[in-house]
């Protein structure tokens, strides 16, 4: 049994954390955090990115601009309803969050989970060649530390090649925009990640010009740090950061229970 790829929407206080999933994934990878943030008094929106949650053919022709428009529209709706907005993203979701934060100063803070500022996957150099040969390629075997992680996820089993190449271009654009990010940032990554490189994380922290920026390393998790063995550490670090930069308003019934 795989988890459901459906969007997640949990209402609580006036601060909404938008949780954006990764490439070929779904909101399922954000569910543990979504429930923990909600328990702590935060509203949560975890949208299903266009082309995801169905069949890989739906992803083949998607342009990254469609995801950016989707996130921007969600931020606009939340702001129009008087919400304070924090953007949080896993992998591609972190890239979309960074891109959105540059143009949307209303975004109060960023939580970046395993942001692939520079990929360590050698196949990225082959993308132009692969595009000539096939439309999808198999994913490498997952290296989750927790054997239960797989059951928490819903994702495609293959990568769409052309769309992957477009994602790499988007990452290149975002690298050039890092100095324009003004919001407080908490970035987290695992030393065992087979996608995110240490060099990329160092570049992220170096190029961000915001005065409030933190990097936290995990030791055992796979790329999907939001659903692997150290997800509680991701939760705890995130909540400490959130409660400092965008405190929840604890009128929500379950908020008083806390999450610590």
C-alpha positions as CSV (number, residue, x, y, z in Angstrom):
1,X,0.0,0.0,0.0
2,X,1.3,3.4,-0.9
3,X,0.3,6.6,0.8
4,X,-2.3,9.0,-0.8
5,X,-0.9,11.7,-3.1
6,X,-3.8,14.0,-2.3
7,X,-3.2,17.6,-1.3
8,X,-3.2,18.4,2.5
9,X,-5.1,21.3,4.0
10,X,-5.2,21.8,7.8
11,X,-6.7,24.9,9.4
12,X,-5.4,26.4,12.6
13,X,-3.8,29.8,13.5
14,X,-3.1,32.9,11.3
15,X,0.3,31.6,10.1
16,X,0.1,29.2,7.2
17,X,3.0,27.0,6.3
18,X,2.9,26.0,2.6
19,X,4.6,22.6,2.3
20,X,5.8,21.9,-1.3
21,X,6.8,18.4,-2.3
22,X,9.6,17.2,-4.5
23,X,9.9,16.3,-8.2
24,X,7.9,13.2,-9.1
25,X,6.7,13.0,-5.4
26,X,3.5,14.1,-3.7
27,X,2.2,15.8,-0.5
28,X,2.5,12.4,1.2
29,X,6.2,13.1,1.9
30,X,5.2,16.2,3.9
31,X,2.4,14.6,5.9
32,X,4.4,14.0,9.1
33,X,5.5,17.6,9.2
34,X,2.0,18.9,8.2
35,X,0.4,17.1,11.2
36,X,3.2,18.2,13.6
37,X,2.9,21.9,12.5
38,X,-0.8,21.8,12.7
39,X,-0.6,20.3,16.2
40,X,1.7,23.3,17.1
41,X,-1.0,25.8,16.0
42,X,0.0,26.4,12.4
43,X,-2.3,26.2,9.4
44,X,-0.9,24.0,6.6
45,X,-1.4,23.8,2.9
46,X,0.5,21.1,0.9
47,X,-0.6,21.4,-2.7
48,X,-0.2,18.6,-5.3
49,X,2.0,20.1,-8.0
50,X,0.7,20.0,-11.6
51,X,1.5,16.7,-13.4
52,X,2.0,14.8,-10.2
53,X,-0.1,12.2,-8.3
54,X,-1.5,10.5,-11.4
55,X,0.6,9.0,-14.2
56,X,4.1,10.0,-15.4
57,X,2.7,10.8,-18.8
58,X,1.0,13.8,-17.2
59,X,4.4,15.2,-16.1
60,X,6.2,14.9,-19.5
61,X,5.1,18.2,-20.9
62,X,4.8,20.3,-17.7
63,X,6.9,23.5,-17.6
64,X,8.4,24.7,-14.2
65,X,6.6,28.0,-14.8
66,X,3.3,26.2,-14.2
67,X,4.4,25.1,-10.7
68,X,5.7,28.6,-10.0
69,X,2.3,30.1,-11.0
70,X,0.6,27.5,-8.9
71,X,2.6,28.4,-5.8
72,X,2.3,32.1,-6.5
73,X,-1.5,31.9,-6.8
74,X,-1.7,30.0,-3.5
75,X,0.4,32.7,-1.8
76,X,-1.8,35.4,-3.3
77,X,-5.0,33.7,-2.0
78,X,-3.5,33.2,1.5
79,X,-2.3,36.8,1.7
80,X,-5.7,38.1,0.5
81,X,-7.3,36.2,3.4
82,X,-5.0,37.9,5.9
83,X,-2.7,35.0,6.4
84,X,1.0,35.2,7.2
85,X,2.8,32.7,4.9
86,X,5.9,30.6,5.4
87,X,7.2,28.5,2.5
88,X,8.7,25.1,3.1
89,X,9.8,22.7,0.4
90,X,11.4,19.3,-0.1
91,X,14.0,19.1,-2.9
92,X,12.3,20.7,-6.0
93,X,9.8,22.2,-3.5
94,X,12.7,24.1,-1.8
95,X,13.8,25.5,-5.2
96,X,10.2,26.7,-5.9
97,X,10.1,28.2,-2.5
98,X,13.3,30.2,-3.1
99,X,12.2,31.4,-6.5
100,X,8.8,32.5,-5.1
101,X,10.4,34.3,-2.0
102,X,12.4,36.6,-4.3
103,X,9.3,38.1,-5.9
104,X,6.9,37.7,-2.9
105,X,8.3,39.8,0.0
106,X,5.1,38.9,1.9
107,X,6.6,35.4,2.5
108,X,7.9,35.6,6.1
109,X,10.4,32.8,6.1
110,X,11.7,29.7,4.3
111,X,12.2,26.1,5.3
112,X,14.5,24.4,2.8
113,X,14.6,20.6,3.0
114,X,17.3,18.9,0.9
115,X,17.5,21.8,-1.6
116,X,19.4,20.5,-4.7
117,X,21.3,23.7,-5.3
118,X,23.9,21.5,-7.0
119,X,23.0,17.9,-7.8
120,X,25.4,15.1,-7.2
121,X,23.6,12.8,-9.7
122,X,26.1,12.3,-12.6
123,X,23.2,11.7,-15.0
124,X,22.5,15.5,-15.1
125,X,25.3,15.8,-17.6
126,X,23.6,13.2,-19.8
127,X,20.2,14.9,-19.9
128,X,20.5,16.4,-23.5
129,X,21.6,13.0,-24.8
130,X,19.0,11.0,-22.9
131,X,16.3,13.3,-24.3
132,X,17.1,12.0,-27.8
133,X,16.8,8.4,-26.7
134,X,13.9,8.0,-24.3
135,X,11.1,9.9,-22.6
136,X,11.6,8.4,-19.1
137,X,14.4,6.7,-17.1
138,X,14.3,4.5,-14.1
139,X,15.1,6.1,-10.7
140,X,18.0,4.8,-8.7
141,X,17.1,2.4,-5.8
142,X,16.0,4.4,-2.8
143,X,18.4,4.4,0.2
144,X,16.0,5.1,3.0
145,X,17.4,4.6,6.5
146,X,14.0,3.8,7.9
147,X,12.4,0.7,6.3
148,X,8.9,2.3,6.9
149,X,9.7,5.4,4.9
150,X,8.6,3.9,1.6
151,X,5.1,3.2,2.9
152,X,4.8,6.9,3.8
153,X,5.5,8.1,0.2
154,X,3.7,8.3,-3.1
155,X,5.9,9.0,-6.1
156,X,6.4,8.0,-9.7
157,X,8.9,5.1,-10.2
158,X,10.6,6.8,-13.2
159,X,12.0,10.3,-14.1
160,X,10.6,12.2,-17.1
161,X,13.7,13.1,-19.0
162,X,12.7,16.4,-20.8
163,X,11.0,17.7,-17.6
164,X,14.1,16.8,-15.6
165,X,16.2,18.9,-17.9
166,X,13.8,21.8,-17.5
167,X,14.1,21.4,-13.7
168,X,17.9,21.6,-14.0
169,X,17.5,24.9,-15.9
170,X,15.2,26.2,-13.2
171,X,17.8,25.3,-10.5
172,X,20.4,27.2,-12.5
173,X,18.2,30.3,-12.5
174,X,17.5,30.1,-8.8
175,X,21.3,29.8,-8.0
176,X,21.6,33.3,-9.6
177,X,18.8,34.7,-7.5
178,X,20.1,33.5,-4.0
179,X,21.5,36.9,-3.1
180,X,18.1,38.5,-3.5
181,X,16.4,36.3,-0.9
182,X,15.6,38.6,2.1
183,X,13.7,36.2,4.4
184,X,15.0,34.2,7.3
185,X,16.1,30.7,6.1
186,X,16.5,27.3,7.8
187,X,18.1,24.8,5.4
188,X,18.5,21.1,6.3
189,X,20.2,18.2,4.4
190,X,21.6,14.8,5.1
191,X,25.2,13.8,4.7
192,X,23.9,10.5,3.1
193,X,21.8,12.3,0.5
194,X,22.6,10.9,-3.0
195,X,21.1,14.0,-4.7
196,X,22.2,17.0,-2.7
197,X,25.9,17.8,-2.6
198,X,27.7,19.4,0.3
199,X,29.2,21.9,-2.2
200,X,25.7,23.0,-3.1
201,X,24.7,23.5,0.5
202,X,27.9,25.6,1.1
203,X,27.1,27.7,-2.0
204,X,23.5,28.2,-0.7
205,X,24.7,29.5,2.7
206,X,27.5,31.6,1.1
207,X,25.3,33.2,-1.6
208,X,22.2,34.0,0.6
209,X,22.6,37.6,1.8
210,X,19.8,37.4,4.4
211,X,21.2,38.0,7.9
212,X,19.1,35.2,9.5
213,X,20.2,31.9,7.9
214,X,20.9,28.5,9.4
215,X,22.1,25.2,8.1
216,X,21.5,21.9,9.9
217,X,23.0,18.6,8.9
218,X,21.4,15.2,9.4
219,X,23.6,12.0,9.5
220,X,21.4,9.0,8.5
221,X,18.5,10.1,6.3
222,X,18.1,9.6,2.6
223,X,17.1,12.5,0.3
224,X,13.6,12.5,1.5
225,X,14.5,13.9,5.0
226,X,10.9,14.9,5.7
227,X,9.8,11.2,5.9
228,X,13.0,9.2,6.8
229,X,14.4,8.1,10.2
230,X,15.4,11.7,11.4
231,X,12.1,13.4,10.5
232,X,11.5,14.2,14.2
233,X,14.8,16.2,14.2
234,X,13.5,18.0,11.0
235,X,10.2,18.7,12.9
236,X,11.9,19.9,16.1
237,X,14.4,22.2,14.3
238,X,11.6,23.5,12.0
239,X,9.3,24.3,15.0
240,X,12.1,26.1,16.9
241,X,12.7,28.2,13.8
242,X,9.0,28.8,13.1
243,X,8.2,29.8,16.7
244,X,11.0,32.4,16.5
245,X,10.4,34.0,13.1
246,X,6.6,33.4,12.7
247,X,5.0,32.4,16.1
248,X,1.8,30.4,15.9
249,X,-1.2,32.0,17.5
250,X,-2.3,29.3,19.9
251,X,-6.1,29.6,19.8
252,X,-6.3,26.3,18.0
253,X,-7.7,23.6,20.3
254,X,-4.9,21.1,19.7
255,X,-2.1,23.7,19.8
256,X,-2.0,23.6,23.6
257,X,-0.8,20.0,23.5
258,X,2.5,21.1,21.9
259,X,4.8,18.9,20.0
260,X,7.9,18.8,22.0
